Amino acid sequence: MTCGNVPRMTIPAPVPRHFARRAAWTATALVASALFLFPLVVMVLGSLRLPGLAPPSELELIPDPVTLEGWRRAFTLVPLARSMLNSLLVAAIYTPVAVVVASWAGFGIAQLRGRWRQLLVGLVLVLLMIPVTAMWIPRFAIFEAAGLVGSYVPLLAPALLGGSPFFVLLYAFAFRRIPGDVLDAARLEGAGPLHVWRRIAMPLVRSTTAAVAMLAFVQSWANFIDPLLYLDRESAYTAPLMLRFLETLGPTNWPVLLAGAAAVTAPVVLLFLVMQRFFLTEERGIGWIGR
């Protein structure tokens, strides 16, 4: 028997789990991006305020009037352009040296087996936990005895140690994800350690190399203490030191300081925009840490 024409109830198809997960990650990324971008937006808009006026009593997003006078004064009151070129020169040497040395150390650790690898990883972790402030006096004494105070050598010396123990760990974990058969096959063909590192291992960890290069550049570019300790000529000062001079202008000239800060921040933002293609791809490769 039939009960007549009873309309069928349509059940909506369930939302795929991967789609919901991607939407959640996208929303989280947008919120995090907004939190990081808001100070940058406030800094740029604040630099467009007329210098000399009293600070606003409340948050002022759009200044009235809008002017570039703060930017003009930031580059005329102090040699900001020269200091940025000095920072760029130091970072251009520091970054590739730190990448090469850190990748060498990480590749060597990754090739060890058993307790030796665990011992070296533990040693790198111990080095990572040593406060940077504990090294200021011994390093200054060494460079002063060597007659290197006043040059860029003390600023570049950490690159000869890989920049940071953290960079070495990043490379060690990345190289450990490369299948051993790939490296063994190259060795059977007669390839030496440097050939295996350069032609086989490094192309497989491009994302890690991009991350280490970006972190090393920021580490050198934002370095304030080392130039303050070792540089004694204004013509050799780096950008963070010039920002310190702009800070002494007083509260009514804070648009000048914000303009200088925005100019110094711009290369880092540009570098991130260039490097993000290594991180936002669907397939990150076997050398990406954590995936």
N, C-alpha and C positions, 0 to 999 in steps of 0.2 A: 504494500500500500504506500501511496505517496501522500505527503502532507501539504501538497500544493507547492507553489513557487515560493520557497523560503529563500530570501536573499542570503548569500554567503557573506560571512564576516571575513574581511581581509585583515590579516595580521601583519603589521609593518615589519619589514626585515630588520633584524638586529644590526646595530651599528658595528662594523668590524672593529675588533679590539685594537688592531694596529692603527686605524684611523683615529680612534679616541686617544690613544697614547701620543700620536703625533700632534693632535690638537692641544693636548695638555702641555707637551714640550714647547709648542709654538707660543702658547699663552704665557708660559713661564719665561721664555726667552724675551718676549715683548715687554713684560713687566720689569725684568732685570735690565733690559736695554734702556727703558725709560728712567729707571733709577740712576743709571750711570750717565745718561745723556743730560739729565736735568742740570747738574752742576756745570757742565760744559756750556749749555745754553745760557744759563745765568751769567757765566763768566764772559761770554761773547757779548751779550746784551749790555752787561755792566761796563764793558770797555767802550761802548758807544755813548756813554754819558759824558757830559761836559766836565772836564777837570776843574777843580777849584770850588765847586759847589759843595755845600754841606751834605753829608751823607743822608739819604732818605730815611725818614722815620719808620717806613714800612717797606715791604718788598715791592720793588718797582721793576716789572718785567720789561716794559717798553719805555726807555728813557725819553725825556722831553727837555730839550731837543736832542735829536740823534746827530752825532758828530764823530768824526774820525780824529779829533784833536788829541785824544788819549793815545792813539796809535802813533801819531806824528811825534809826540813828546817822548814816548817810550823808546823810539829809535834815535832821538836827538839828545836827550839828557844823558844817556849812557851809550857806549858802543855795543848795543844789543846785537846788531847784525854781525859784527866781528866775533862776538862771543859765541853766537850760534854756529858760525863757520868753524870756530875752534872745537866746539862740542861735536860737530859733524865729522871733523877730521879724526878726533879721538875715537868716536864710535865706529867710523868706517874701518879703522885698524883693529879695534878691540873686538868687534863682532865676529869677523871671520876667524881670527886667531882663537877665540874662545870656542867657537863651533868645532874647529878642527881638533883642538886639544881635548875637549870634552868627549867628542866622538871617538877619538883614539882610546881614551881611558875607558869609556863605556864598552867599546868593542873588545878591549882586552879582558875586562871583567866578565863579559858575556861568554868568552871562550873558555873560561876556567870551569872546573867541575868540583862538585862536592864542597868540602870545608873551605878550600881556598877562596872560592867565590863568595861564600857566606862571610868569611873573614874580611874580605875587601869591602863588601857591601856594608858590613857593620862599621868598618873604619870610616867609610865615606859618611855614614850617618852620624858618627861621632864628630867628624869635621863640620858637618852641617849644623850641629847644635852649639858649636863654639861661638860666643857672641862676637860680632864684628868689632865692637868697642874694645875688646881685649887685645886686638891686634894693632891698634892705632900707634901706641908708643913703640913697641918693638919694630914695626915696619918703618916708622919715621926715623928711628935711630939707625937702622940699616941703610936707608936711602941717604940720610945725611952723611953717614960715614963714607958712602960711595960717591958723594958729591953729585947726586942726582936730584936734589931738591931744587925746584925752580924749573924743572923740565916735565915733559909729559910721560916720562918713563914710569914713575910711580902709579900713574893713572892707568897705564897699559899693562903693568906687571901682573895683575890678577888674571888677565886673559891667558897668560902662559900656564896657569893652573886650571884652565877650563872655565874661568869666570865664577863658577859656584859649584859646590858639590852636588847641588840639586840637578844641574845640567848633566853631570856624569851619571847620576841615577836614572834620569830620563832616557839617556842613550843606552845604558846597560839593560834596562827593562825592554826597550824597543828592540835591541839586537837579539835578546833572548827569545823573542817571538818569531824570529826567522827560522824556518825549518833547518835543522842541522844538515840534512841531505843536500840542500842547495850549496852550502859552504863547502861541504866535503867533496862534492863533485868538482867545484872549482879548484880545490887543492889537488885532487887527483890529476887534473889537467896541467898541473905545474904552476899554478898561480901562487904568488907569495902573499904574505899577510897584508901588505899595503895594497896590492892589486885586488885582493878579496874585499878589503875595506872600501876602496874607492869605486870599483866597478860592480860589485855585487851587493854589499851591505848597505851603503849609503843611498843608492837609488830606491831601496825598499823601505826607507824610513824618512821619506821626504817630509811628512807631516811633523814628525818629531824635530827634524832639522829646522823647519819653519818656526816652530814654537820656540826652540832654543835660540835661534837667531833673533827673534823678536824680543824675547826676554833679555838677551845679552845687550841688544841695542838700548832698550829702556834702562837697563842697569847702568850702562855707561852714560847715557844721555842725561839721566836724572841724578847722577852722582854729585853730591854737594860737599861732603866732608873731605874727600881726597883733594879736590882742587883748592879748598880752603886751607888745607894743611901744607900742600906742596907748591902751589903756584904763588909767586911773589911779584909778578908783573901784570899790570892791567891789560896789556896787549895780549896776554896769554890766558886771561880768565875765560871760563866757560859760561854757558847760559845760566845755570842755577845761581852762580855768584852775582851775575848782573841783576837777576831778579831780587836778590837780597839788597842790592843798592837801591832799586826802585821802591822797595818796601820802606825805606827810610824817608821817603818824600813827605809822609804825613797822611792823615786820614782824608783830607780833602782832595788828594790826588790819587785816590785808590782806583779810578778808571785807568790811569796810566799803568798801575801795577797789573790790573786785569788785562790790559792790552798786551803787556809783555808776557804775562802768563799764557794768554791765548796763542801768541806767536810761538812760544817755546813748546806748547802742547801740540801744535799743528803737525810737526813731523811725525810724532808718535801716532796720532790719529791716521795720518796718511799711510804710515807703514802698516797699521792694522788693516786698513781697507785693501791694501795690496796683498797682504798675507792671508786674508780671510778665505780666499779661494782654496787654500790648502785644508781648511777646516770644515767648510760647508758643503763638501762633496758627499754624494751618497755612499761611495766606496772609499773608505779611508785607507785601506791597505793594511798589510800585516805589520807594519811598523808603528801603527798608532797605538799609543798607550791606553790601555783600559778597554779597548773594543776588540 
